[in-house]
Amino acid sequence: MPLREVVDRMSFFPGKYFQLGRGTLAVGAVADVTVLDIGRTWSVKKAEFRSLGKNTPFEGRELKGRAVFTIVDGKIRHDLDGRAGRT
């Protein structure tokens, strides 16, 4: 599936369908953004999950693509590499 279609299906379409007023980068919209590094590889380690749910069929597997930065409601919520605010 093309990346653009993945983005639409995971952001724009749910926001529109459920009338959330989110899922778009339009002027005046709520700033909810996740930055992906689609070339980054990493190994799944459930011990490093921030969620209380630790179940995963991917433990120990190497995956390609990772969320490296997330903004929710205009506030930084996830910064994988700790680069926020650096110039």
Biopython code that builds the backbone (N, CA, C, O; Angstrom):
import numpy as np
from Bio.PDB.StructureBuilder import StructureBuilder

atoms = [
    (1, "MET", "N", (0.846, -1.166, 0.000)),
    (1, "MET", "CA", (0.000, 0.000, 0.000)),
    (1, "MET", "C", (0.900, 1.241, 0.000)),
    (1, "MET", "O", (1.857, 1.300, 0.772)),
    (2, "PRO", "N", (0.620, 2.200, -0.823)),
    (2, "PRO", "CA", (1.424, 3.425, -0.853)),
    (2, "PRO", "C", (1.357, 4.172, 0.482)),
    (2, "PRO", "O", (0.325, 4.172, 1.153)),
    (3, "LEU", "N", (2.456, 4.800, 0.852)),
    (3, "LEU", "CA", (2.538, 5.512, 2.124)),
    (3, "LEU", "C", (1.427, 6.550, 2.264)),
    (3, "LEU", "O", (0.847, 6.687, 3.341)),
    (4, "ARG", "N", (1.129, 7.265, 1.216)),
    (4, "ARG", "CA", (0.079, 8.298, 1.272)),
    (4, "ARG", "C", (-1.255, 7.678, 1.683)),
    (4, "ARG", "O", (-2.003, 8.269, 2.462)),
    (5, "GLU", "N", (-1.553, 6.491, 1.160)),
    (5, "GLU", "CA", (-2.813, 5.829, 1.505)),
    (5, "GLU", "C", (-2.809, 5.367, 2.966)),
    (5, "GLU", "O", (-3.837, 5.437, 3.638)),
    (6, "VAL", "N", (-1.678, 4.904, 3.451)),
    (6, "VAL", "CA", (-1.558, 4.515, 4.860)),
    (6, "VAL", "C", (-1.837, 5.715, 5.753)),
    (6, "VAL", "O", (-2.592, 5.613, 6.720)),
    (7, "VAL", "N", (-1.228, 6.849, 5.429)),
    (7, "VAL", "CA", (-1.428, 8.073, 6.214)),
    (7, "VAL", "C", (-2.900, 8.477, 6.208)),
    (7, "VAL", "O", (-3.457, 8.789, 7.260)),
    (8, "ASP", "N", (-3.528, 8.474, 5.050)),
    (8, "ASP", "CA", (-4.949, 8.829, 4.969)),
    (8, "ASP", "C", (-5.811, 7.891, 5.810)),
    (8, "ASP", "O", (-6.710, 8.341, 6.520)),
    (9, "ARG", "N", (-5.543, 6.609, 5.732)),
    (9, "ARG", "CA", (-6.355, 5.624, 6.456)),
    (9, "ARG", "C", (-6.153, 5.684, 7.969)),
    (9, "ARG", "O", (-7.038, 5.292, 8.730)),
    (10, "MET", "N", (-5.002, 6.169, 8.402)),
    (10, "MET", "CA", (-4.724, 6.196, 9.838)),
    (10, "MET", "C", (-4.928, 7.577, 10.458)),
    (10, "MET", "O", (-4.815, 7.725, 11.674)),
    (11, "SER", "N", (-5.224, 8.580, 9.648)),
    (11, "SER", "CA", (-5.388, 9.919, 10.211)),
    (11, "SER", "C", (-6.601, 10.641, 9.629)),
    (11, "SER", "O", (-7.583, 10.877, 10.333)),
    (12, "PHE", "N", (-6.536, 10.984, 8.372)),
    (12, "PHE", "CA", (-7.588, 11.787, 7.762)),
    (12, "PHE", "C", (-8.958, 11.099, 7.802)),
    (12, "PHE", "O", (-9.934, 11.686, 8.269)),
    (13, "PHE", "N", (-9.030, 9.862, 7.316)),
    (13, "PHE", "CA", (-10.326, 9.178, 7.226)),
    (13, "PHE", "C", (-10.970, 8.934, 8.592)),
    (13, "PHE", "O", (-12.167, 9.188, 8.728)),
    (14, "PRO", "N", (-10.241, 8.450, 9.625)),
    (14, "PRO", "CA", (-10.887, 8.301, 10.941)),
    (14, "PRO", "C", (-11.361, 9.637, 11.513)),
    (14, "PRO", "O", (-12.444, 9.721, 12.092)),
    (15, "GLY", "N", (-10.547, 10.674, 11.349)),
    (15, "GLY", "CA", (-10.951, 11.996, 11.838)),
    (15, "GLY", "C", (-12.223, 12.485, 11.178)),
    (15, "GLY", "O", (-13.093, 13.063, 11.830)),
    (16, "LYS", "N", (-12.326, 12.249, 9.883)),
    (16, "LYS", "CA", (-13.515, 12.675, 9.137)),
    (16, "LYS", "C", (-14.723, 11.803, 9.491)),
    (16, "LYS", "O", (-15.806, 12.322, 9.762)),
    (17, "TYR", "N", (-14.538, 10.484, 9.489)),
    (17, "TYR", "CA", (-15.637, 9.545, 9.731)),
    (17, "TYR", "C", (-16.253, 9.749, 11.120)),
    (17, "TYR", "O", (-17.475, 9.760, 11.264)),
    (18, "PHE", "N", (-15.405, 9.909, 12.135)),
    (18, "PHE", "CA", (-15.887, 10.066, 13.504)),
    (18, "PHE", "C", (-16.084, 11.532, 13.898)),
    (18, "PHE", "O", (-16.357, 11.835, 15.059)),
    (19, "GLN", "N", (-15.946, 12.443, 12.921)),
    (19, "GLN", "CA", (-16.156, 13.875, 13.124)),
    (19, "GLN", "C", (-15.366, 14.379, 14.337)),
    (19, "GLN", "O", (-15.921, 15.032, 15.222)),
    (20, "LEU", "N", (-14.061, 14.067, 14.366)),
    (20, "LEU", "CA", (-13.197, 14.424, 15.481)),
    (20, "LEU", "C", (-12.577, 15.807, 15.340)),
    (20, "LEU", "O", (-12.065, 16.364, 16.311)),
    (21, "GLY", "N", (-12.623, 16.364, 14.129)),
    (21, "GLY", "CA", (-11.970, 17.645, 13.905)),
    (21, "GLY", "C", (-10.452, 17.504, 13.944)),
    (21, "GLY", "O", (-9.744, 18.466, 14.243)),
    (22, "ARG", "N", (-9.957, 16.318, 13.647)),
    (22, "ARG", "CA", (-8.519, 16.035, 13.663)),
    (22, "ARG", "C", (-8.155, 15.225, 12.423)),
    (22, "ARG", "O", (-9.020, 14.816, 11.647)),
    (23, "GLY", "N", (-6.857, 15.004, 12.258)),
    (23, "GLY", "CA", (-6.425, 14.179, 11.136)),
    (23, "GLY", "C", (-6.055, 14.968, 9.900)),
    (23, "GLY", "O", (-5.934, 14.411, 8.809)),
    (24, "THR", "N", (-5.877, 16.266, 10.072)),
    (24, "THR", "CA", (-5.504, 17.115, 8.950)),
    (24, "THR", "C", (-4.468, 18.135, 9.411)),
    (24, "THR", "O", (-4.384, 18.450, 10.598)),
    (25, "LEU", "N", (-3.700, 18.637, 8.490)),
    (25, "LEU", "CA", (-2.725, 19.676, 8.807)),
    (25, "LEU", "C", (-3.194, 21.039, 8.309)),
    (25, "LEU", "O", (-2.380, 21.915, 8.018)),
    (26, "ALA", "N", (-4.492, 21.210, 8.215)),
    (26, "ALA", "CA", (-5.055, 22.469, 7.742)),
    (26, "ALA", "C", (-4.775, 23.597, 8.741)),
    (26, "ALA", "O", (-4.625, 23.355, 9.938)),
    (27, "VAL", "N", (-4.709, 24.824, 8.235)),
    (27, "VAL", "CA", (-4.512, 25.992, 9.083)),
    (27, "VAL", "C", (-5.625, 26.035, 10.131)),
    (27, "VAL", "O", (-6.806, 25.935, 9.798)),
    (28, "GLY", "N", (-5.239, 26.185, 11.394)),
    (28, "GLY", "CA", (-6.197, 26.255, 12.483)),
    (28, "GLY", "C", (-6.562, 24.911, 13.083)),
    (28, "GLY", "O", (-7.238, 24.855, 14.110)),
    (29, "ALA", "N", (-6.124, 23.822, 12.453)),
    (29, "ALA", "CA", (-6.424, 22.488, 12.976)),
    (29, "ALA", "C", (-5.562, 22.184, 14.204)),
    (29, "ALA", "O", (-4.496, 22.774, 14.385)),
    (30, "VAL", "N", (-6.029, 21.268, 15.037)),
    (30, "VAL", "CA", (-5.265, 20.824, 16.200)),
    (30, "VAL", "C", (-3.977, 20.168, 15.717)),
    (30, "VAL", "O", (-3.994, 19.368, 14.781)),
    (31, "ALA", "N", (-2.866, 20.507, 16.356)),
    (31, "ALA", "CA", (-1.564, 19.965, 15.940)),
    (31, "ALA", "C", (-1.352, 18.574, 16.527)),
    (31, "ALA", "O", (-0.850, 18.435, 17.643)),
    (32, "ASP", "N", (-1.730, 17.558, 15.783)),
    (32, "ASP", "CA", (-1.468, 16.158, 16.112)),
    (32, "ASP", "C", (-0.622, 15.604, 14.973)),
    (32, "ASP", "O", (-1.114, 15.426, 13.859)),
    (33, "VAL", "N", (0.646, 15.333, 15.253)),
    (33, "VAL", "CA", (1.565, 14.904, 14.196)),
    (33, "VAL", "C", (2.478, 13.798, 14.722)),
    (33, "VAL", "O", (2.986, 13.883, 15.840)),
    (34, "THR", "N", (2.682, 12.772, 13.919)),
    (34, "THR", "CA", (3.688, 11.761, 14.227)),
    (34, "THR", "C", (4.683, 11.738, 13.074)),
    (34, "THR", "O", (4.301, 11.610, 11.911)),
    (35, "VAL", "N", (5.956, 11.863, 13.410)),
    (35, "VAL", "CA", (7.022, 11.827, 12.412)),
    (35, "VAL", "C", (7.584, 10.403, 12.393)),
    (35, "VAL", "O", (7.993, 9.866, 13.422)),
    (36, "LEU", "N", (7.592, 9.811, 11.207)),
    (36, "LEU", "CA", (8.097, 8.449, 11.045)),
    (36, "LEU", "C", (9.437, 8.464, 10.330)),
    (36, "LEU", "O", (9.649, 9.233, 9.393)),
    (37, "ASP", "N", (10.327, 7.613, 10.783)),
    (37, "ASP", "CA", (11.574, 7.350, 10.053)),
    (37, "ASP", "C", (11.369, 5.996, 9.403)),
    (37, "ASP", "O", (11.582, 4.958, 10.031)),
    (38, "ILE", "N", (10.951, 6.006, 8.129)),
    (38, "ILE", "CA", (10.581, 4.749, 7.468)),
    (38, "ILE", "C", (11.783, 3.890, 7.100)),
    (38, "ILE", "O", (11.617, 2.734, 6.712)),
    (39, "GLY", "N", (12.976, 4.429, 7.214)),
    (39, "GLY", "CA", (14.171, 3.651, 6.919)),
    (39, "GLY", "C", (14.854, 3.098, 8.161)),
    (39, "GLY", "O", (15.790, 2.307, 8.054)),
    (40, "ARG", "N", (14.403, 3.500, 9.314)),
    (40, "ARG", "CA", (15.052, 3.103, 10.577)),
    (40, "ARG", "C", (14.691, 1.665, 10.946)),
    (40, "ARG", "O", (13.521, 1.286, 10.906)),
    (41, "THR", "N", (15.683, 0.879, 11.300)),
    (41, "THR", "CA", (15.429, -0.484, 11.770)),
    (41, "THR", "C", (15.615, -0.525, 13.281)),
    (41, "THR", "O", (16.414, 0.223, 13.843)),
    (42, "TRP", "N", (14.869, -1.405, 13.922)),
    (42, "TRP", "CA", (14.929, -1.543, 15.375)),
    (42, "TRP", "C", (14.419, -2.916, 15.777)),
    (42, "TRP", "O", (13.685, -3.558, 15.026)),
    (43, "SER", "N", (14.808, -3.361, 16.954)),
    (43, "SER", "CA", (14.372, -4.656, 17.482)),
    (43, "SER", "C", (13.319, -4.426, 18.561)),
    (43, "SER", "O", (13.486, -3.577, 19.437)),
    (44, "VAL", "N", (12.237, -5.190, 18.486)),
    (44, "VAL", "CA", (11.147, -5.076, 19.443)),
    (44, "VAL", "C", (11.570, -5.698, 20.773)),
    (44, "VAL", "O", (11.991, -6.853, 20.832)),
    (45, "LYS", "N", (11.445, -4.899, 21.843)),
    (45, "LYS", "CA", (11.743, -5.372, 23.198)),
    (45, "LYS", "C", (10.583, -4.939, 24.081)),
    (45, "LYS", "O", (10.461, -3.763, 24.422)),
    (46, "LYS", "N", (9.733, -5.890, 24.450)),
    (46, "LYS", "CA", (8.536, -5.519, 25.211)),
    (46, "LYS", "C", (8.873, -4.867, 26.547)),
    (46, "LYS", "O", (8.065, -4.109, 27.084)),
    (47, "ALA", "N", (10.039, -5.147, 27.084)),
    (47, "ALA", "CA", (10.449, -4.522, 28.349)),
    (47, "ALA", "C", (10.598, -3.008, 28.200)),
    (47, "ALA", "O", (10.544, -2.280, 29.192)),
    (48, "GLU", "N", (10.785, -2.533, 26.973)),
    (48, "GLU", "CA", (10.941, -1.100, 26.729)),
    (48, "GLU", "C", (9.631, -0.408, 26.366)),
    (48, "GLU", "O", (9.620, 0.804, 26.152)),
    (49, "PHE", "N", (8.526, -1.151, 26.292)),
    (49, "PHE", "CA", (7.227, -0.558, 25.976)),
    (49, "PHE", "C", (6.831, 0.422, 27.073)),
    (49, "PHE", "O", (7.028, 0.140, 28.256)),
    (50, "ARG", "N", (6.287, 1.547, 26.699)),
    (50, "ARG", "CA", (5.792, 2.524, 27.673)),
    (50, "ARG", "C", (4.385, 2.166, 28.123)),
    (50, "ARG", "O", (3.924, 2.618, 29.171)),
    (51, "SER", "N", (3.720, 1.369, 27.341)),
    (51, "SER", "CA", (2.374, 0.915, 27.671)),
    (51, "SER", "C", (2.425, -0.138, 28.774)),
    (51, "SER", "O", (3.425, -0.841, 28.917)),
    (52, "LEU", "N", (1.361, -0.245, 29.543)),
    (52, "LEU", "CA", (1.274, -1.313, 30.538)),
    (52, "LEU", "C", (1.065, -2.657, 29.866)),
    (52, "LEU", "O", (1.412, -3.696, 30.429)),
    (53, "GLY", "N", (0.495, -2.646, 28.652)),
    (53, "GLY", "CA", (0.306, -3.883, 27.892)),
    (53, "GLY", "C", (1.631, -4.321, 27.287)),
    (53, "GLY", "O", (2.240, -3.576, 26.519)),
    (54, "LYS", "N", (2.068, -5.495, 27.619)),
    (54, "LYS", "CA", (3.378, -5.975, 27.151)),
    (54, "LYS", "C", (3.266, -7.140, 26.173)),
    (54, "LYS", "O", (4.284, -7.693, 25.757)),
    (55, "ASN", "N", (2.061, -7.518, 25.805)),
    (55, "ASN", "CA", (1.901, -8.635, 24.878)),
    (55, "ASN", "C", (2.278, -8.214, 23.461)),
    (55, "ASN", "O", (1.832, -7.173, 22.979)),
    (56, "THR", "N", (3.093, -9.018, 22.804)),
    (56, "THR", "CA", (3.453, -8.750, 21.411)),
    (56, "THR", "C", (3.926, -10.032, 20.740)),
    (56, "THR", "O", (4.696, -10.789, 21.330)),
    (57, "PRO", "N", (3.482, -10.280, 19.532)),
    (57, "PRO", "CA", (4.006, -11.420, 18.784)),
    (57, "PRO", "C", (5.333, -11.083, 18.095)),
    (57, "PRO", "O", (5.919, -11.933, 17.425)),
    (58, "PHE", "N", (5.805, -9.846, 18.260)),
    (58, "PHE", "CA", (6.993, -9.379, 17.552)),
    (58, "PHE", "C", (8.246, -9.299, 18.417)),
    (58, "PHE", "O", (9.272, -8.796, 17.960)),
    (59, "GLU", "N", (8.186, -9.782, 19.656)),
    (59, "GLU", "CA", (9.341, -9.737, 20.553)),
    (59, "GLU", "C", (10.587, -10.294, 19.869)),
    (59, "GLU", "O", (10.580, -11.409, 19.349)),
    (60, "GLY", "N", (11.655, -9.497, 19.879)),
    (60, "GLY", "CA", (12.928, -9.925, 19.317)),
    (60, "GLY", "C", (13.062, -9.744, 17.808)),
    (60, "GLY", "O", (14.156, -9.892, 17.263)),
    (61, "ARG", "N", (11.975, -9.429, 17.136)),
    (61, "ARG", "CA", (12.039, -9.249, 15.683)),
    (61, "ARG", "C", (12.611, -7.889, 15.327)),
    (61, "ARG", "O", (12.420, -6.913, 16.053)),
    (62, "GLU", "N", (13.307, -7.833, 14.217)),
    (62, "GLU", "CA", (13.793, -6.559, 13.705)),
    (62, "GLU", "C", (12.772, -6.024, 12.715)),
    (62, "GLU", "O", (12.375, -6.716, 11.778)),
    (63, "LEU", "N", (12.356, -4.793, 12.934)),
    (63, "LEU", "CA", (11.360, -4.151, 12.083)),
    (63, "LEU", "C", (11.956, -2.920, 11.426)),
    (63, "LEU", "O", (12.948, -2.363, 11.897)),
    (64, "LYS", "N", (11.339, -2.505, 10.335)),
    (64, "LYS", "CA", (11.785, -1.316, 9.622)),
    (64, "LYS", "C", (10.686, -0.269, 9.704)),
    (64, "LYS", "O", (9.525, -0.544, 9.404)),
    (65, "GLY", "N", (11.072, 0.945, 10.118)),
    (65, "GLY", "CA", (10.127, 2.042, 10.269)),
    (65, "GLY", "C", (9.796, 2.245, 11.737)),
    (65, "GLY", "O", (9.464, 1.292, 12.442)),
    (66, "ARG", "N", (9.886, 3.495, 12.199)),
    (66, "ARG", "CA", (9.634, 3.762, 13.616)),
    (66, "ARG", "C", (9.160, 5.193, 13.818)),
    (66, "ARG", "O", (9.628, 6.116, 13.153)),
    (67, "ALA", "N", (8.221, 5.364, 14.748)),
    (67, "ALA", "CA", (7.789, 6.706, 15.140)),
    (67, "ALA", "C", (8.909, 7.310, 15.978)),
    (67, "ALA", "O", (9.314, 6.736, 16.989)),
    (68, "VAL", "N", (9.405, 8.466, 15.556)),
    (68, "VAL", "CA", (10.516, 9.085, 16.279)),
    (68, "VAL", "C", (10.109, 10.365, 17.009)),
    (68, "VAL", "O", (10.843, 10.852, 17.869)),
    (69, "PHE", "N", (8.955, 10.899, 16.671)),
    (69, "PHE", "CA", (8.529, 12.166, 17.269)),
    (69, "PHE", "C", (7.013, 12.263, 17.170)),
    (69, "PHE", "O", (6.441, 12.001, 16.112)),
    (70, "THR", "N", (6.362, 12.638, 18.263)),
    (70, "THR", "CA", (4.908, 12.778, 18.248)),
    (70, "THR", "C", (4.494, 14.060, 18.965)),
    (70, "THR", "O", (4.972, 14.365, 20.058)),
    (71, "ILE", "N", (3.601, 14.794, 18.329)),
    (71, "ILE", "CA", (3.007, 15.998, 18.909)),
    (71, "ILE", "C", (1.509, 15.732, 19.023)),
    (71, "ILE", "O", (0.871, 15.321, 18.054)),
    (72, "VAL", "N", (0.949, 15.967, 20.214)),
    (72, "VAL", "CA", (-0.485, 15.800, 20.440)),
    (72, "VAL", "C", (-1.010, 17.094, 21.051)),
    (72, "VAL", "O", (-0.506, 17.570, 22.069)),
    (73, "ASP", "N", (-2.023, 17.648, 20.414)),
    (73, "ASP", "CA", (-2.609, 18.909, 20.887)),
    (73, "ASP", "C", (-1.564, 20.015, 20.985)),
    (73, "ASP", "O", (-1.646, 20.887, 21.850)),
    (74, "GLY", "N", (-0.578, 19.967, 20.082)),
    (74, "GLY", "CA", (0.445, 20.996, 20.051)),
    (74, "GLY", "C", (1.572, 20.802, 21.053)),
    (74, "GLY", "O", (2.467, 21.643, 21.140)),
    (75, "LYS", "N", (1.549, 19.707, 21.815)),
    (75, "LYS", "CA", (2.574, 19.446, 22.824)),
    (75, "LYS", "C", (3.368, 18.196, 22.461)),
    (75, "LYS", "O", (2.798, 17.208, 21.999)),
    (76, "ILE", "N", (4.677, 18.240, 22.668)),
    (76, "ILE", "CA", (5.530, 17.085, 22.392)),
    (76, "ILE", "C", (5.218, 15.988, 23.406)),
    (76, "ILE", "O", (5.298, 16.205, 24.615)),
    (77, "ARG", "N", (4.863, 14.810, 22.902)),
    (77, "ARG", "CA", (4.531, 13.681, 23.766)),
    (77, "ARG", "C", (5.538, 12.543, 23.654)),
    (77, "ARG", "O", (5.649, 11.708, 24.552)),
    (78, "HIS", "N", (6.268, 12.517, 22.546)),
    (78, "HIS", "CA", (7.244, 11.445, 22.321)),
    (78, "HIS", "C", (8.389, 12.007, 21.499)),
    (78, "HIS", "O", (8.180, 12.607, 20.445)),
    (79, "ASP", "N", (9.598, 11.804, 21.994)),
    (79, "ASP", "CA", (10.797, 12.250, 21.295)),
    (79, "ASP", "C", (11.839, 11.141, 21.465)),
    (79, "ASP", "O", (12.633, 11.170, 22.405)),
    (80, "LEU", "N", (11.834, 10.190, 20.574)),
    (80, "LEU", "CA", (12.645, 8.989, 20.698)),
    (80, "LEU", "C", (14.129, 9.279, 20.895)),
    (80, "LEU", "O", (14.797, 8.606, 21.680)),
    (81, "ASP", "N", (14.638, 10.265, 20.196)),
    (81, "ASP", "CA", (16.068, 10.562, 20.262)),
    (81, "ASP", "C", (16.415, 11.753, 21.153)),
    (81, "ASP", "O", (17.580, 12.139, 21.248)),
    (82, "GLY", "N", (15.408, 12.336, 21.807)),
    (82, "GLY", "CA", (15.642, 13.455, 22.704)),
    (82, "GLY", "C", (16.149, 14.701, 22.027)),
    (82, "GLY", "O", (16.947, 15.434, 22.610)),
    (83, "ARG", "N", (15.710, 14.964, 20.807)),
    (83, "ARG", "CA", (16.218, 16.097, 20.035)),
    (83, "ARG", "C", (15.344, 17.346, 20.122)),
    (83, "ARG", "O", (15.713, 18.391, 19.585)),
    (84, "ALA", "N", (14.215, 17.261, 20.777)),
    (84, "ALA", "CA", (13.312, 18.421, 20.834)),
    (84, "ALA", "C", (13.997, 19.611, 21.468)),
    (84, "ALA", "O", (14.654, 19.489, 22.501)),
    (85, "GLY", "N", (13.841, 20.745, 20.850)),
    (85, "GLY", "CA", (14.399, 21.977, 21.397)),
    (85, "GLY", "C", (15.841, 22.224, 21.039)),
    (85, "GLY", "O", (16.377, 23.295, 21.326)),
    (86, "ARG", "N", (16.490, 21.239, 20.409)),
    (86, "ARG", "CA", (17.902, 21.460, 19.994)),
    (86, "ARG", "C", (17.930, 22.283, 18.712)),
    (86, "ARG", "O", (17.064, 22.146, 17.848)),
    (87, "THR", "N", (18.923, 23.124, 18.609)),
    (87, "THR", "CA", (19.077, 23.916, 17.375)),
    (87, "THR", "C", (20.428, 23.655, 16.774)),
    (87, "THR", "O", (20.760, 24.221, 15.733)),
]
sb = StructureBuilder()
sb.init_structure("model")
sb.init_model(0)
sb.init_chain("A")
sb.init_seg("    ")
for serial, (resi, resn, name, xyz) in enumerate(atoms, 1):
    if name == "N":
        sb.init_residue(resn, " ", resi, " ")
    sb.init_atom(name, np.array(xyz, "f"), 0.0, 1.0, " ", f" {name:<3s}", serial, name[0])
structure = sb.get_structure()
